[in-house]
């Protein structure tokens, strides 16, 4: 796949020149047929569909338009499945502008978007926190006679929940009721998310969340159409991802998420985000009374909430109780270590260091995202020996993993603030890595900031 990515990037830079040559009838002059076939990565619609699926699986969503441009330049005619692949890729990558671009391309080729495709686009609106675009798509569906289904209403509800617009969300609930549809657990999840995201937070926020949790216990199945579910399964889209639930990235992890506890997942996540320890403890008690056992996701949210509230004792107790009978996922250890570093207290930094050392002894290895997040957190320490930040850096260096640019910048700044000789090997190494990252990503980041 490295060859594919390099080819896409190279052809992306040359695509305008290739188009000009094609218009002038000179494409054959630029390269022989044999040379063209050697460097082309797809030759028909089936192969291009495979390429789009591969790019999505690799999370290289930014290359989808490059590949699509190449498809058009090659004279390969997209079909309906092509656009479904592309728009699912934009949804997974939260690339709303690209989603609308592919929608427009689809129409230009005489293909009308169907309800499943609209569902994916509305979901993308939620990921990008653009409720206006979601409402526009709803009006568009009605104008083109596309019939809304239960899944569409839930996509809309959760997309609008991302911006905390209670008026719009309640309007969708009324529309569902008028259509003879009941509310299911994903609808109640959206209602909880709406109040979590509503600003400013008021005294009714947490009681409302508890109220929706209680109401959800009598939820009824929304009308389902088997073709919708089959489409999502085929596209490897879970309900949690389609509806933008906080469990979406963990749902494939065996034993990490119990799907029976969706409402509790969303509610405890809201407690962590809103720093409401009191509501969290009410929810944890409800979980026990309902006969459930905490899964890893709920424990993770409990840790986040306690640590964000400065309650290290409760976080440690929760972690130890869970790990006394289960082998902890790496994410739990990282959550404990990262949260312990909030405020950079001596006790918190010591707990973070000890947790990371235990992770290492259990052969847990940091991936680039975990390492970057931890290094960013540790690099904010203004006093002390900077041992935790140094330890995280060394762990990543030993695995030949380079953190993201912001984390390296923060770590370098922290080193420079200490009395370290200018020829110190660690400082020189970090400086070299930082220079390389600035060469590769600095200008691009600046352009994104300007736009």
BELCORSUL-V452022 format. One record per helix or strand. SS is the DSSP state (H for helix, E for strand). FROM is the first residue (numbers start at 1). TO is the last residue. If there is no record, write none. Layout:
ss=<SS | SS>
from=<FROM | FROM>
to=<TO | TO>
//
This chain:
ss=<H | H | H | H | H | H | H | H | H | H | H | H | H | H | H | H | H | H | H | H | H | H | H | H | H | H>
from=<2 | 27 | 33 | 45 | 61 | 80 | 96 | 115 | 131 | 150 | 166 | 185 | 204 | 226 | 239 | 259 | 277 | 296 | 312 | 330 | 342 | 346 | 368 | 387 | 405 | 425>
to=<23 | 30 | 39 | 57 | 73 | 92 | 108 | 127 | 143 | 161 | 178 | 197 | 218 | 234 | 242 | 274 | 289 | 308 | 323 | 340 | 344 | 361 | 379 | 398 | 416 | 450>
//
